[in-house]
Amino acid sequence: MIRPTLCAGLLLLPFGVGGQTAEQRYDEWTRPAFPPDEYVDRRATLIGHLAAGEGGIALFPSGPGRSGGETFRPASDFLYLTGLELPDALLALDAASGSTILFIPSRDPRFDNPGRPNDFPGMALLGDPTLGTWSGVSDIRPAVALGAWLDTAVARGRLLRLDAGPGGIPDGLPEASAPWGPVEQFLIRLRTDHPEARVATAFPEVARTRMIKSSREITALRAAARVTMDAIIATAPHIRPGVDERTLAGVLEAAYKRGGAQRPAFASIIKSGRNSLWPWRVLASHSDRRNRVMRAGELVIFDVGAELDGYVSDIGRTFPVSGRFTDRQREILLMEVAVADTIIATARPGLTLADLQRAAVAAIPPAHRPYMQAGFYFGHHLGLDPGDPGLPEASLTPGMVFTVEPWYYNHDLGLAVFTEDEILITPGGAELLTASLPRDPAALERLVRAGTGTGIR
């Protein structure tokens, strides 16, 4: 019989009672979204784009990967090119040799805690054949070898390429006031350890690769859109005077989870009344500004999206809080949807986003043009991110997926409407991926009134 002992008032059990939790395996905790040939093809395409440009070695860090209540998600470029959910890893693509190297830690630091071996039993990464099998990468090295490898690459004058986004590589260290992601953190390491290193952006090549979705990616994006549309439909009947915006966000995000989504693609933007007149960054500047109680006669705007298996959606609709649009609200919404329809009807291979911009502006009645607020072409690319990499000058190509979202903010009338849809460029034009979610005023009213039982308010 094992007897516990008392020490300074504490009950101590012999170490190991109950058995030791077995060390975990990587394949017990995760699975890539696609087969290895998907990631092999992506890397080959990107290497081809790099070789056709400045060449060099493109470096893609995965990020630290310490979970903070949310499930771990590596940096999108790393996930896109490997399919692996790894912390503290880095992928290197050499345009000159066509080679691929994956640097990984020997163990997953999230599974190690010497003081709590039963809760944190460890997970070995280096030497696990699953990583190579799933990613299609044959050259896997320990993360501790990265420093010496970088020393050699810099000493040979190799150009190092980082995807720092459309803004490019900063001349010095990243600004301390800006949030530092995996790329910024790695750039700090390069600038500190190798100030002489030649560093250039890889964003254009990454964008050219990621803009064109494979058939598997399109299937994933359809699924993410379906979850989001179902959640919007489930939330609309909860819209009524006296309900606050945060309550609607809770209903929506619960529906995401019921639909299988791992998380929202971004913080849900649900804004009503005077809140609807402001973009999300302005509303987010105050801690409780995005929790307004809705009032009769107002509109509430949804700008929301779920993330499902890494792929995201981004959809917008405008609903009447009382279940009925006023004549003016209906008129403005119909005008805004007509502008979106013009963009969708215009989109086809061979055009550019600038062509879509011109078509959109021409469709806006002159009296409304001062109130139509939007970016370059009233939308953005979608994929692993709500703002997937894109090049404004690129010709539209089958496989591109992006949003169409003309925004109307009229502070003079105190009225805003917003409709956001997702389209896929096809060989013959564009397919509306969000066609099953109502867009016309009468159908939107019916969704809201579905919560009353009688359908009438």
C-alpha positions as CSV (number, residue, x, y, z in Angstrom):
1,M,0.0,0.0,0.0
2,I,1.3,3.4,-0.9
3,R,1.1,5.9,2.0
4,P,1.0,9.7,1.5
5,T,3.1,11.8,3.9
6,L,2.5,15.2,5.4
7,C,5.1,17.9,5.1
8,A,4.5,21.4,6.6
9,G,0.8,20.9,6.4
10,L,0.8,19.7,2.7
11,L,-0.3,16.3,1.6
12,L,2.5,14.8,-0.7
13,L,1.9,11.9,-3.0
14,P,4.7,9.8,-4.3
15,F,5.9,10.9,-7.7
16,G,4.4,8.9,-10.5
17,V,1.3,7.7,-8.7
18,G,-1.4,7.2,-11.4
19,G,1.1,6.6,-14.1
20,Q,3.0,9.0,-16.4
21,T,1.2,10.5,-19.4
22,A,2.8,9.3,-22.6
23,E,4.7,11.7,-24.8
24,Q,2.5,13.0,-27.5
25,R,2.9,12.6,-31.2
26,Y,2.4,15.4,-33.8
27,D,-0.2,13.4,-35.8
28,E,-2.3,12.9,-32.7
29,W,-3.0,16.7,-32.6
30,T,-3.3,18.0,-36.1
31,R,-3.8,17.2,-39.8
32,P,-3.0,19.3,-42.8
33,A,-5.9,20.6,-44.8
34,F,-4.7,19.1,-48.1
35,P,-2.5,16.2,-49.5
36,P,1.2,16.9,-49.9
37,D,1.0,17.5,-53.6
38,E,-0.9,20.7,-53.0
39,Y,2.0,22.1,-50.9
40,V,4.6,20.8,-53.3
41,D,2.9,22.6,-56.2
42,R,2.5,25.8,-54.3
43,R,6.2,25.9,-53.5
44,A,7.2,25.1,-57.0
45,T,5.0,27.9,-58.3
46,L,6.4,30.4,-55.9
47,I,10.0,29.3,-56.7
48,G,9.2,29.9,-60.3
49,H,8.0,33.4,-59.6
50,L,11.1,34.1,-57.5
51,A,13.4,32.9,-60.2
52,A,11.7,35.0,-62.8
53,G,12.3,38.1,-60.6
54,E,15.1,39.0,-58.3
55,G,15.8,35.4,-57.2
56,G,17.3,34.9,-53.8
57,I,16.2,32.9,-50.8
58,A,12.7,33.4,-49.5
59,L,12.3,33.0,-45.8
60,F,9.0,32.3,-44.1
61,P,8.8,32.1,-40.3
62,S,5.9,30.3,-38.7
63,G,5.6,32.5,-35.5
64,P,6.1,31.7,-31.9
65,G,2.9,29.7,-31.5
66,R,2.3,30.1,-27.8
67,S,-1.4,29.5,-27.3
68,G,-3.2,32.2,-25.4
69,G,-6.7,30.8,-25.2
70,E,-7.0,30.6,-28.9
71,T,-6.0,27.5,-30.9
72,F,-2.6,27.9,-32.5
73,R,-2.4,29.1,-36.1
74,P,1.0,29.7,-37.8
75,A,1.7,32.6,-40.1
76,S,-0.3,32.3,-43.2
77,D,2.6,32.1,-45.7
78,F,4.1,29.3,-43.7
79,L,0.8,27.4,-43.4
80,Y,0.1,28.0,-47.1
81,L,3.5,26.5,-48.2
82,T,3.8,23.6,-45.7
83,G,0.3,22.8,-44.3
84,L,2.1,22.3,-40.9
85,E,1.0,23.8,-37.6
86,L,4.5,24.3,-36.2
87,P,5.8,26.9,-33.7
88,D,9.2,28.5,-34.0
89,A,9.9,27.1,-37.5
90,L,11.1,28.6,-40.7
91,L,10.8,27.6,-44.4
92,A,13.5,28.6,-46.9
93,L,13.0,28.5,-50.6
94,D,16.1,28.9,-52.8
95,A,15.2,30.3,-56.2
96,A,18.6,29.5,-57.6
97,S,18.7,25.8,-56.7
98,G,15.0,25.2,-56.4
99,S,15.6,23.6,-53.0
100,T,13.4,23.7,-50.0
101,I,14.6,23.6,-46.4
102,L,12.4,23.4,-43.3
103,F,14.0,24.4,-39.9
104,I,12.0,23.1,-36.9
105,P,12.6,23.0,-33.2
106,S,13.5,19.6,-31.7
107,R,10.4,19.7,-29.5
108,D,7.2,21.6,-29.3
109,P,7.7,24.1,-26.5
110,R,4.0,24.2,-25.7
111,F,4.1,20.6,-24.6
112,D,7.0,20.9,-22.2
113,N,6.9,21.9,-18.5
114,P,9.3,20.0,-16.2
115,G,7.3,20.9,-13.2
116,R,4.1,19.3,-14.5
117,P,5.1,16.2,-16.5
118,N,1.6,14.7,-16.5
119,D,0.0,17.9,-17.9
120,F,2.9,18.6,-20.3
121,P,4.3,15.2,-21.3
122,G,6.3,16.6,-24.3
123,M,6.2,16.3,-28.1
124,A,9.2,15.5,-30.3
125,L,9.2,17.2,-33.7
126,L,12.6,16.7,-35.1
127,G,12.9,13.2,-36.5
128,D,9.1,12.7,-36.8
129,P,8.6,11.4,-40.3
130,T,5.0,12.7,-40.4
131,L,6.3,16.3,-41.0
132,G,8.1,15.4,-44.2
133,T,5.3,13.1,-45.4
134,W,2.5,15.6,-44.9
135,S,4.4,18.6,-46.3
136,G,6.4,17.0,-49.0
137,V,9.6,18.5,-47.7
138,S,12.5,16.1,-47.6
139,D,15.2,18.4,-46.1
140,I,14.2,19.1,-42.5
141,R,16.9,20.5,-40.2
142,P,17.0,21.5,-36.5
143,A,16.1,25.1,-35.8
144,V,19.4,25.5,-33.9
145,A,21.2,25.1,-37.3
146,L,19.4,28.2,-38.8
147,G,22.0,30.6,-37.4
148,A,25.0,29.0,-39.0
149,W,23.0,28.5,-42.2
150,L,22.2,32.2,-42.3
151,D,25.8,33.1,-41.6
152,T,26.9,31.2,-44.7
153,A,24.1,32.7,-46.9
154,V,24.9,36.2,-45.9
155,A,28.7,35.6,-46.3
156,R,28.1,34.5,-49.8
157,G,26.1,37.6,-50.6
158,R,22.8,35.8,-51.1
159,L,19.7,38.0,-51.3
160,L,17.3,37.2,-48.6
161,R,13.6,37.7,-49.3
162,L,10.8,38.3,-46.8
163,D,7.1,38.9,-47.3
164,A,6.7,42.1,-45.3
165,G,3.4,42.9,-47.0
166,P,2.6,45.6,-49.7
167,G,4.6,48.2,-47.7
168,G,7.9,46.4,-48.4
169,I,10.9,46.0,-46.2
170,P,11.6,49.0,-43.9
171,D,15.1,50.6,-44.1
172,G,15.9,50.0,-40.5
173,L,14.2,48.1,-37.7
174,P,10.4,47.9,-37.7
175,E,8.6,50.7,-35.8
176,A,8.2,49.8,-32.1
177,S,4.7,51.3,-32.1
178,A,3.5,48.8,-34.6
179,P,2.6,45.2,-33.7
180,W,5.4,42.8,-34.5
181,G,4.4,39.7,-36.3
182,P,6.7,36.7,-37.2
183,V,8.2,38.6,-40.2
184,E,9.0,41.7,-38.2
185,Q,10.5,39.7,-35.5
186,F,12.7,37.8,-37.9
187,L,13.7,41.1,-39.6
188,I,14.9,42.4,-36.3
189,R,17.0,39.3,-35.9
190,L,18.5,39.8,-39.4
191,R,19.2,43.6,-38.8
192,T,20.8,42.9,-35.5
193,D,22.9,39.8,-36.3
194,H,23.6,40.6,-40.0
195,P,23.3,44.4,-40.6
196,E,25.3,43.8,-43.9
197,A,22.7,41.3,-45.2
198,R,20.9,42.0,-48.5
199,V,17.2,41.9,-47.8
200,A,14.3,42.5,-50.2
201,T,10.6,42.0,-50.3
202,A,9.0,38.8,-51.6
203,F,5.5,40.2,-51.5
204,P,4.9,40.4,-55.2
205,E,5.9,36.8,-55.8
206,V,3.9,35.6,-52.9
207,A,0.8,37.6,-54.1
208,R,1.1,36.2,-57.6
209,T,1.1,32.7,-56.1
210,R,-1.6,33.1,-53.5
211,M,-4.0,35.1,-55.6
212,I,-4.8,32.1,-57.8
213,K,-6.7,29.5,-55.8
214,S,-6.5,25.8,-56.5
215,S,-9.7,23.7,-56.8
216,R,-9.1,22.5,-53.2
217,E,-8.8,26.0,-51.9
218,I,-12.0,27.1,-53.7
219,T,-13.8,24.2,-52.1
220,A,-12.5,25.4,-48.7
221,L,-13.6,28.9,-49.4
222,R,-17.1,27.8,-50.4
223,A,-17.3,25.9,-47.1
224,A,-16.2,28.9,-45.0
225,A,-18.7,31.1,-46.8
226,R,-21.5,28.6,-46.2
227,V,-20.8,28.6,-42.4
228,T,-20.9,32.4,-42.3
229,M,-24.1,32.7,-44.4
230,D,-25.8,30.1,-42.2
231,A,-24.7,32.1,-39.1
232,I,-26.0,35.4,-40.4
233,I,-29.4,33.7,-41.2
234,A,-29.5,32.3,-37.7
235,T,-28.7,35.6,-36.1
236,A,-31.0,37.9,-38.1
237,P,-34.2,36.8,-36.2
238,H,-32.5,38.1,-33.0
239,I,-32.4,41.7,-34.4
240,R,-34.9,43.9,-32.7
241,P,-35.1,47.2,-30.7
242,G,-33.5,46.9,-27.3
243,V,-30.9,44.3,-28.3
244,D,-27.3,45.4,-28.2
245,E,-24.6,44.7,-30.8
246,R,-22.5,42.5,-28.6
247,T,-25.5,40.1,-28.1
248,L,-25.8,39.7,-31.8
249,A,-22.1,39.0,-32.1
250,G,-22.4,36.3,-29.5
251,V,-25.3,34.6,-31.3
252,L,-23.4,34.9,-34.6
253,E,-20.1,33.4,-33.3
254,A,-21.9,30.6,-31.5
255,A,-23.4,29.7,-34.9
256,Y,-19.9,29.7,-36.3
257,K,-18.8,27.1,-33.8
258,R,-21.9,25.0,-34.4
259,G,-21.0,25.1,-38.1
260,G,-17.6,23.7,-37.4
261,A,-15.5,27.0,-37.6
262,Q,-12.5,27.2,-35.4
263,R,-12.7,30.9,-34.9
264,P,-14.0,34.2,-36.4
265,A,-11.8,35.3,-39.3
266,F,-11.7,38.8,-37.7
267,A,-13.4,40.6,-34.8
268,S,-17.1,40.6,-35.8
269,I,-18.3,44.0,-36.9
270,I,-21.9,44.5,-36.1
271,K,-22.8,48.2,-35.9
272,S,-26.1,50.0,-35.7
273,G,-27.5,53.5,-35.8
274,R,-24.8,56.1,-35.4
275,N,-22.2,53.4,-35.1
276,S,-23.0,52.3,-38.6
277,L,-21.6,55.5,-39.9
278,W,-18.1,54.7,-38.8
279,P,-15.5,52.2,-40.0
280,W,-14.4,49.5,-37.5
281,R,-11.0,51.1,-36.7
282,V,-12.8,54.2,-35.4
283,L,-15.3,52.2,-33.4
284,A,-12.5,50.1,-31.9
285,S,-10.7,53.2,-30.6
286,H,-13.1,53.1,-27.6
287,S,-13.5,50.0,-25.5
288,D,-17.3,49.9,-25.3
289,R,-18.2,51.8,-28.5
290,R,-19.1,48.6,-30.3
291,N,-21.9,47.6,-27.9
292,R,-24.7,50.0,-28.7
293,V,-28.4,49.1,-28.0
294,M,-30.4,49.1,-31.2
295,R,-33.4,51.4,-31.6
296,A,-36.6,51.2,-33.7
297,G,-36.3,52.5,-37.2
298,E,-32.5,52.1,-37.4
299,L,-30.3,49.9,-39.5
300,V,-27.8,47.4,-38.3
301,I,-24.8,46.4,-40.5
302,F,-23.1,43.0,-40.4
303,D,-19.5,42.8,-41.7
304,V,-18.5,39.4,-40.5
305,G,-16.7,36.1,-41.4
306,A,-15.8,32.7,-40.0
307,E,-12.5,30.8,-40.4
308,L,-12.9,27.1,-41.2
309,D,-9.8,24.9,-41.5
310,G,-7.6,27.9,-42.1
311,Y,-9.7,29.5,-44.9
312,V,-11.8,32.6,-44.2
313,S,-15.0,34.3,-45.4
314,D,-16.0,38.0,-45.3
315,I,-19.6,38.8,-45.9
316,G,-21.8,41.9,-45.2
317,R,-25.5,42.7,-45.1
318,T,-27.7,45.5,-43.8
319,F,-30.8,44.7,-41.8
320,P,-33.7,46.9,-40.5
321,V,-33.9,46.8,-36.7
322,S,-37.7,47.1,-36.7
323,G,-38.1,44.5,-39.5
324,R,-39.1,47.0,-42.2
325,F,-36.9,49.4,-44.2
326,T,-38.1,52.9,-44.6
327,D,-38.6,54.2,-48.2
328,R,-35.3,56.1,-48.0
329,Q,-33.4,53.2,-46.5
330,R,-34.7,50.9,-49.2
331,E,-33.8,53.3,-52.0
332,I,-30.2,53.6,-50.8
333,L,-29.8,49.9,-50.3
334,L,-31.1,49.1,-53.8
335,M,-28.7,51.7,-55.3
336,E,-25.7,50.2,-53.4
337,V,-26.6,46.6,-54.4
338,A,-27.0,47.7,-58.0
339,V,-23.4,49.1,-57.9
340,A,-22.2,45.7,-56.5
341,D,-24.1,43.9,-59.3
342,T,-22.4,46.1,-61.9
343,I,-19.0,45.1,-60.5
344,I,-19.9,41.4,-60.5
345,A,-21.3,41.6,-64.0
346,T,-18.1,43.4,-65.2
347,A,-15.6,41.0,-63.6
348,R,-14.0,38.6,-66.1
349,P,-10.5,37.3,-67.0
350,G,-8.3,39.8,-68.7
351,L,-9.6,42.9,-66.9
352,T,-7.9,44.6,-64.0
353,L,-9.2,45.9,-60.7
354,A,-8.9,49.4,-62.2
355,D,-11.4,48.3,-64.8
356,L,-13.8,47.2,-62.0
357,Q,-13.3,50.5,-60.2
358,R,-14.2,52.5,-63.3
359,A,-17.3,50.4,-63.9
360,A,-18.4,50.8,-60.2
361,V,-17.9,54.6,-60.2
362,A,-19.9,54.9,-63.5
363,A,-22.8,52.9,-61.9
364,I,-23.1,55.3,-58.9
365,P,-25.7,58.1,-59.4
366,P,-23.8,61.4,-59.2
367,A,-25.7,62.6,-56.2
368,H,-24.5,59.5,-54.2
369,R,-20.9,59.6,-55.2
370,P,-19.7,61.8,-52.3
371,Y,-21.0,59.1,-49.9
372,M,-19.6,56.0,-51.5
373,Q,-16.5,55.1,-49.4
374,A,-14.3,52.3,-50.6
375,G,-10.8,51.3,-51.5
376,F,-9.2,50.7,-54.9
377,Y,-11.9,48.5,-56.4
378,F,-14.5,48.1,-53.6
379,G,-13.0,44.8,-52.3
380,H,-10.0,42.6,-51.4
381,H,-8.7,39.1,-52.1
382,L,-9.7,36.2,-49.8
383,G,-7.9,33.0,-48.8
384,L,-6.1,32.2,-45.6
385,D,-6.5,35.8,-44.6
386,P,-9.4,38.3,-44.9
387,G,-7.0,40.5,-46.9
388,D,-5.1,37.8,-48.8
389,P,-2.1,39.2,-50.8
390,G,-3.1,40.8,-54.0
391,L,-1.6,43.0,-56.8
392,P,-3.8,45.9,-58.0
393,E,-2.2,45.8,-61.5
394,A,-2.6,42.1,-62.1
395,S,-5.1,40.9,-64.7
396,L,-8.1,39.0,-63.4
397,T,-7.4,35.3,-63.7
398,P,-9.7,32.2,-63.1
399,G,-9.2,31.1,-59.6
400,M,-9.1,34.5,-58.0
401,V,-11.5,35.0,-55.1
402,F,-12.3,38.4,-53.8
403,T,-15.0,40.5,-52.1
404,V,-17.2,43.1,-53.7
405,E,-18.2,45.7,-51.1
406,P,-19.3,49.2,-52.1
407,W,-19.9,51.1,-48.8
408,Y,-22.3,54.0,-48.4
409,Y,-21.7,56.3,-45.4
410,N,-23.9,59.5,-45.4
411,H,-23.3,61.5,-42.3
412,D,-25.6,64.2,-43.6
413,L,-28.6,61.9,-43.6
414,G,-27.2,59.8,-40.7
415,L,-27.6,56.7,-42.9
416,A,-25.2,53.9,-43.9
417,V,-25.7,50.7,-45.8
418,F,-23.3,47.9,-46.6
419,T,-23.4,44.8,-48.7
420,E,-20.4,42.5,-49.1
421,D,-20.2,39.4,-51.3
422,E,-17.6,37.0,-52.4
423,I,-16.9,36.2,-56.1
424,L,-14.8,33.7,-57.9
425,I,-13.3,34.6,-61.3
426,T,-14.2,31.8,-63.8
427,P,-13.1,31.3,-67.4
428,G,-16.4,32.9,-68.5
429,G,-16.8,35.7,-66.0
430,A,-17.5,35.6,-62.2
431,E,-19.5,33.3,-59.9
432,L,-21.2,34.8,-56.9
433,L,-20.1,32.5,-54.0
434,T,-22.6,34.1,-51.6
435,A,-25.6,34.0,-53.9
436,S,-27.7,32.0,-51.4
437,L,-27.7,34.8,-48.8
438,P,-30.5,37.3,-49.6
439,R,-29.5,40.7,-50.7
440,D,-32.7,42.4,-51.7
441,P,-34.6,44.5,-49.1
442,A,-37.8,42.3,-49.0
443,A,-35.8,39.1,-48.3
444,L,-33.7,40.8,-45.7
445,E,-36.8,41.9,-43.9
446,R,-38.2,38.4,-43.9
447,L,-35.0,37.1,-42.2
448,V,-35.4,39.6,-39.4
449,R,-39.1,39.0,-39.0
450,A,-38.6,35.2,-38.9
451,G,-38.0,35.7,-35.1
452,T,-41.5,37.0,-34.4
453,G,-43.4,33.8,-35.1
454,T,-46.0,35.6,-37.1
455,G,-43.5,37.3,-39.4
456,I,-45.1,40.7,-38.7
457,R,-44.0,43.5,-36.4
